[in-house]
Amino acid sequence: MTNTLLALLIFCLVPAWCQFGFLPPKTPASPAIADRCFCELKGNVDECECSVDLVDKFNNYRVYPRLKSLLSKNYFRFFKVNLRKPCPFWPDDGGCASSACTVESCTEANVPREIFLNIKNKSNLFGPVNNPKLSSESQDAGKCSEGSDEELGYLNTTLTKEISADLALWKLHDDSQHSFCDVDDDNNNDSVFVDLLLNPERYTGYKGSSAQRIWKTIYEENCFKPKRGYGPYIDSTNVGDLCLEKRAFYRAISGLHASINIHLCAQYLHSHGVPGLQRWGLNHEEFQARFDPERTHGEGPKWLRNLYFLYLLELRAIAKAAPYLEQLPFYTGNETEDAEVNIAVHDLLNQIKSFQPHFNESSMFTGGSKQARKLKEEFRHHFRNITRIMDCVGCDKCKVWGKLQTQGLGTALKILFSGSFDKANPTAFDLKSMKRSRFQLTRNEVVALFNAFGRLSNSVYSLELFQQATLN
C-alpha cells in the first residue's frame, strides 16, 4: 500500500500546463518501453462504443488541425479569470516564486472592444452591445414599448431597482442549479482578461507540498470511492465496484489529469546547459516516469485510456450543443475575422456531428427516481468542489489553465446532464428562442469549452508523437 500511495502521489504532482510549440531533436526510447506505455491504447474506450484507433484517426486528421487554427482567433484567445480568489479549503501556504508562474493580464486596450463591453455590460452572446433596440431603452425609460416583448430587458423599466436586483439574484440562483462549476464573477474588480496565446501552458517549476496537495485533495475527498476498503484512492483494481455514473466521474478526472501530464511531457523545457539554446519539446524520460506501468504499479497505461474517455465525453457535449453553437455570431467587432471564425466553427461542428460513436450520456442518471436525482446532485457537488480547488493552486499560470480546463469540463457536463438542453428544440433554434430559453452559455463558458477540448485534442495528438518517436 505504501508503494502504491507513493506512486499515486508522484502522479498527483500538479504539472506545469503546456502549449503548442516546436520539438527538440528526439531521443528515442526502446520499443519495449513504447509497448509498455501504450499497451492499453487498443480496443474500445471504456464505457463507450468506440475504438481508441478510431479516435486517434478522427482527432489527428480532422479535429486537431482545425482546433489549432480556430483557437488562435481573438474570440477564443481571451479568457476572463479571477486569480485573487482565496483558497476556500486551507490557508495560503505559499505559491510559485518562479517568473514562469506569472501571468501577463490584458488591459482594456489589449482586448477587442466588443468582447470587453459585452462582458462589462452583462450583455448576451448574440451580437454587439450597441444594438439599436437595446440602446433605445435608455431613451424610453418608463414608457411601454410596443412590439418589443421579446426583449426581456424592457420589462425592467416598470420595476423598481430593488425588485430588478432581486430578480437578477433569483435568475443567478436558478442558473447555478444547473452549473457544475464555481464560476468567477465577470464583473468582479479582481477578474482580468488573460491572453491565452501570450500565456501558454508551459512548465513553470511549480511543485512541492503545495502542488501535491491539489490532486491529493481531488482524489481523496472529491472522487467517489467503492464501499469496500481500498484505501484513499480509486484505481483500475476497484473502479469496477462503482456504478456507471461514479465510474464516469473518476474516468473524467483521471483523463483530465493524464492530459495535463501529457502536456508537461510534450512541451518540456530543454536547456542543454547553454544560454540561448532553451527549447520546448518532448521529454521521453518524464513520460516514462508518469506512464510506464513498471513505475506506476500498472496504472499509467490505464490513465492514458481515461484520456480517450474524457475526449469522447467532451466531443459528445459539443455535438449536443451544436445547434445552439451554430447560432452564435462569435462577435468581436472585426468583421473579417468574425466571418472567418463563424465559417471555421461551422466546419468544425460539421466534422464533430459526422462522428457517430459518441459517449452515450442517456445511459446515466436514468429512471427519474429520487436516488438518481440524488446521485446527479452528488455528482454536480463533487465537481463544483474540484473547480473551487483550482483557487488553491499557487502558480498563477497553472491556475489560469486549471480554471479554464475544469470550467470547460464543467460546461460539457452542464450540456449533457443539466436537462436544459434536452428541453430545447434543436431543429428550431433561432436567436429569439435562445434568449427565452433557460439554456444559456456565457462567453467564458464557450471559450472554456472549446479550449478545454483543444487541450484534449492536443494530448491525443501528442501521444502519437511519443509513439512515433519511441519507434524511430
Secondary structure by P-SEA (a helix, b strand, c coil): caaaaaaaaaaacccccccbbbbcccccccaaaaaaaacccccccccccccaaaaaaaaccccaaaaaaaaacccccbbbbbccccccccccccccccccccccccccccccaaaaaaaaacccccccccccccccccccccccccccccccccccccccaaaaaaaaaaaaaaaaaaccccccccccccbbbbccccccccccccccaaaaaaaaaaaacccccccccccccccccccccccaaaaaaaaaaaaaaaaaaaaaaacccccccccccccccccaaaaaaccccccccccaaaaaaaaaaaaaaaaaaaaaaaaaaaaccccccaaaaaaaaaaaaaaaaaaaaacccccccccccccccaaaaaaaaaaaaaaaaaaaaccccccaaaaaaaaaaaaaaaaaaaacccccccccccccccaaaaaaccccccaaaaaaaaaaaaaaaaaaaaaaaaaaaaac
